[in-house]
Amino acid sequence: MQREITTPGRVLDASGKPQFPGYSKRPVLTYDRKDVKAPKWRIKEWDYYAVLSPKYGCSMTIADLSYSAMVTVVVFDFETRQLWRKTKLLWLTFGKMGLPKSSYQGDVAYESDGWLLTFKRFENHRELVARVKQFRGEETMEASFVIEDKKDESMTILTPWAKHPKAFYYNQKINCMPAQGTLTLGPRTIAFADTDTFAVLDWGRGVWTYKNTWYWGSLSGVVDGKRFGFNIGYGFGDTSAASENMLFYDGVAHKLDQVRFELDPSDFMKPWRFTSNDGRFEMTMTPILDRQDDLNFLVIKNLGHQVFGTFDGTATLDDGTVLKIDGLLGFAEQITNHY
């Protein structure tokens, strides 16, 4: 079953339970942290951006996990198969990071102790700025990106938990946003052009149970001269109302049913296989680089693998058009979180 939400409303009812489990192609439900009736330390909110070209990439995260917060920047060099990252952990934030209610309005910023990270929203674009001292040894990392907001359809989903009536995840993924800018690390400056650079936003708000494992895959690129991307995933919550699997082509979303990840957990650098129950998504990812996370602060753990690689296969649009995917860069991950 794939229940599409088309009528505006609030994410939570008066008792704090998710009202309309399902998906939409634009955010039609309204989230407000004040509506939550679950324990405040269970509220988890984040904005994650990944800006990727075929050769280089950068991801930035500001996450407020209530009793803690994480600010993270990662730089990827897909040619040399290297990455560099830095994370700052804060405590007892409980919403003080100021993450907005909507993915379309409100800015996010963090500045302290050699860190500057800002996500600004404008009518037709977004601006990301990062400056992190001692990012790689004594070298400072600086990045500035302008992301075009083309007002595309996107993947938005409200997922409940069957055994935890006040737990939920309200999530939007915006793919295929053309991006341009520069990234400087030490003496080297890398230019990103909007002809082959795309950004994805993972915007999430919810009340989570303590331990969850999820699978997520994402890609943004160009097929037959038009922007193409996908969002796939599963692993947590009650997805009987809808899955988060969706294709994007020339700004239009095409809903998929179920997609299965097939991987070797003993070697994440072996090829990953993705297959759908209706044959509309058949793909193989050849890994290039594994971003392995082993963050373990006893109460807070982030354990998993975000693997970047090239995708080959086919994707079928709602009208039956079959697109051939040949060597496009994307990523897939298996993550277990305790928080």
N, C-alpha and C positions, 0 to 999 in steps of 0.2 A: 504493500500500500504506500502511496506517495500523496500525502494530504497537503495541498497547497493552501496557504493562508493568503487571503485577498482582502479581508476586512480589517481596517485599523482597530487597534485595541491596545491594552496594556499587557506586558509580558506576564505579570502576576495578578492574581485576584486579591480580594480583600484579606484573605487568610494567608497570602504569601505563596500560593501554589501556582505553578505554570498553567495558564489558561488554554492556550491554543497550540499544542505540540504539532509541528509540521514545518514545512519549508516555504519560502517565498523568494521571488526574484529581486525584490527590493525590501528594505526594512519597513514593514508596515506596523509592527508592534513597537511600543514605547517601553524602554527600560528605565527604571529609576531605583537607585540603591535604597532609597527610603521605603520602597515597597516590600523589601525583604523582611520576612518574619523569622528566618532561621538565625542561628547564632552568628554574630557579626564576624567572627574569625573564619567562618566558612565562605565568606564572599571573596571571589577571585575575579580580578579585572586586568586586562592587558591589551596593549597595542603592539603588534609585531609587524615590522616591515622588512621585506627582503627585496633588494634591488640587484638584479642579476643581468649580466651580459654573458656572451659565450666564453669570455676569458676571465672575467673577474666578477666579484660580488661583494655585497655588504649587507648585513642584517642588523637591525636595531630593535631593542625591546625595552619597554617600560611596563612593568607588571606590579600591581598592588595585590598582594595575597593576604592582606589584612594584618595578620600578626607579623608579616614580613613583606619586603618588596625587593625586586631584582631589577637592576638596570644593566643591560648587556649590549655590547657591540662586537660583531664578528666580521673579519675581513677574509675573503676567499680569493685564492689565486688558482684557478682551475688549470692553467697551463703547467705550473710546477707542482700542482696537487698539494698545496699547503694552505693552512689557515692560521689566523691569529685572533685571539679573543680576550676580552676582559669583562668581568662581571663584578658589580658592586652589590652587596647585600645590605639591606636596611631592616630595621626591626620596629614592630608595633606602629605601622603606618595607618591601618584601619581607614583607608580612603583618602589619606592626606596627599597622595600622589596626584589627586585631582583629575583622574581620568574621566572624560566627558560621557554623557548619557547616550550620545549618538556618534556614529562613525563619520557623519557629515558635518558636524558642528563642534566647535571647541578645540582648543589647543592643549598640547601636553608638553611639559618641560621638566627637566631636572638639571640643576647646576650646583655642584659642591665638590670641594677637594679634588680639583683637577679634572672634573667631569663637566661637560656641557652636552645636553641632548635635548633637541626640540623637534616636535612634530606640529607643524602649523597647517591649518586648513583655510583655503580660500575658495572663492566661488567656482573656479575652473581648474584649480591645481592645488597641490600639497607641497610643502617645503620641509625637507628633513635636513637637520644640521647636527653634526657630531664633532666634538673635540675632546680627546681623551689623552691626558699626559701619561708618560711612561706606559704606553700601550704595548710596545714591543721593545723591551729593555728600556733605554732612556728615550726612545723615539716617541714623538707625539703623533697621534692619528687625527686627521681632520677630514671631514667629508661634508659636502653640500650637494643635495639633489633637489631637482624640481620634477615633480610627478604630475603628469597631465590627468585631470579628472574628466573622463569622456562621458560620464553619466551612463555607463553601461549597466546592463543587468548583472546581478551577482548572486552568490550563494548565501542565503540567510536561513538559519534554522533554529528552532526552539526544541531542545532535547530535554526531556525529564528523566528522572530515575524512578523505576517502578517501586522500589522498596523504601525510597526516601522522598516522600511527597512534596517537600519544600526544596529539594535539590533540583537544579536546572542549569542548562548552558544555552545562552543566547549568543549566537555566533554569526558574523558576516565575514566572508572571504571575497575580496575584490581582486580579480586577476587582470592581467593584460594592460596595466597602466603604463603608457610610454614614459620613460624617465631619462633624464640627462643630468650631468653634473661632474664633479671631480672628487677624487679621493687621494689624499696625501699621507704617506706613511714614511717617515724619515725623509730621505732626499728624493724620493720617487713620487711623482704625481701621475695618476691614472685618470684619463678622460672617459666618460661614459656618454655615448650618443644615443638619442632616442630612436634611431633606426634599428638598433638591435638590443636595446636595454629595456627591460620591463620590470615593474614593481608589483608585488602582491602585498595586500594588507590582510592580516589575521586580527580581527577585532573581536574580542571575547569578553562577556560579562556573565557571571553566574554564581551559583552556590554549589560547590563541589563536595562530594564525599572525599574522604582522606586519601585513598589509594585508587588510582586508575591507570590503565594502559590504553593508549590509543595508537592508531595508524593513520597517517595523513600523507597525501601526495598532492603536489601542485606543479603546474607548468604554465608558462606564458611565452608565446613566441609568434611566429608568422607561418601560416600554411596557405599556399595558393594566393599569396598577396594580401591576405586578410589576417587580422589578429586572431590567434587561437589559443585557448588554454583549457585547463581543467582543474577541478577540485575533487578529490576522492578521499574517503576515509571511513573509519568505524572504530568500535572497540569499547565505548563507554556509554552508559545511559540506556534508555529504552528507545530504540530507533524504529519501533513498529509503525509510527505515524509517517516517518520519512527518513531517508538517508541524506547524506551531505554530498552525494555524487552528482556532478554537473559538468557539462561541457560549455565552453564559451566560444562563439564564432562571430566575428564582426560586431561585437557588442551585445549579442543575443544569447540568452541562456537556454540550454537544452538539458532537460532533466534525465538522469540515469537512475536505475533502480539499485541493484546491489553490485558492488565491485569487491573482489577478493584479492588480497595481497598474498603472494607466495614467495617466501624468502628463506634463506638458510640462516637461522639465528646463531650458528657457530661461525659464520663467515659472512658479514654484511657486505663485503666487497664482491661477492658472487652476484651474478645477474638476478634481478628481481622480476617476477612475472605478475601481471595484473590481468584478471579476467572477470567478465561480467556475466550475470545469470541470463542475460538476453542477447549476448554476443555483440553488444554495441561498443564495448571497450575492451580491446585486446592489445596489450602492450608489454614490452620488455624494457627494463631500465638497465643499462650497462654502467656500473658505478665508476665515478672519477675520484670522489673525495668523501670521506666519512667524518662528519662532525660528531664525535662521540662525547656525550655528556656523562659525567660521573660526579655531579654535585651532590655532596652528602653532608648535611649539617644536622644529622640525627633526626630532628623533627621534619626538616625539609630535605627532600631528595628529588633530584631530577636525573634519571638514569635512562640512557637511550642512545639511539643512533639516528641522526639526520643525514641521509646519504644523497649526495648530488651526483647526477649522471645524465646520460643521453637516453632519450626515449625513442623507440621505434615500434610501429604497429599501426592499428587502425582505430578510428573513432567514428561513430555513426550519429549524425544529427537527427533531430526529430522527424524530418521529412524523408529520411532514408538515405541522404547523401553520405557517402563513405569518404572520410578524409584519411589520407596516408600520412603518417607521422614518421619523419626520417631524421634522426639525430638531433632532436631538439633538447635543450638543457632544461632540466627540472629537478625535483627532489622528492624523496619519499622517506618517511620516518617511522620508527617504532619507539615510543617513549613511555616510560612508567614514572609517574609522579606521585610523591607523598607530600601533601601540603594542606 
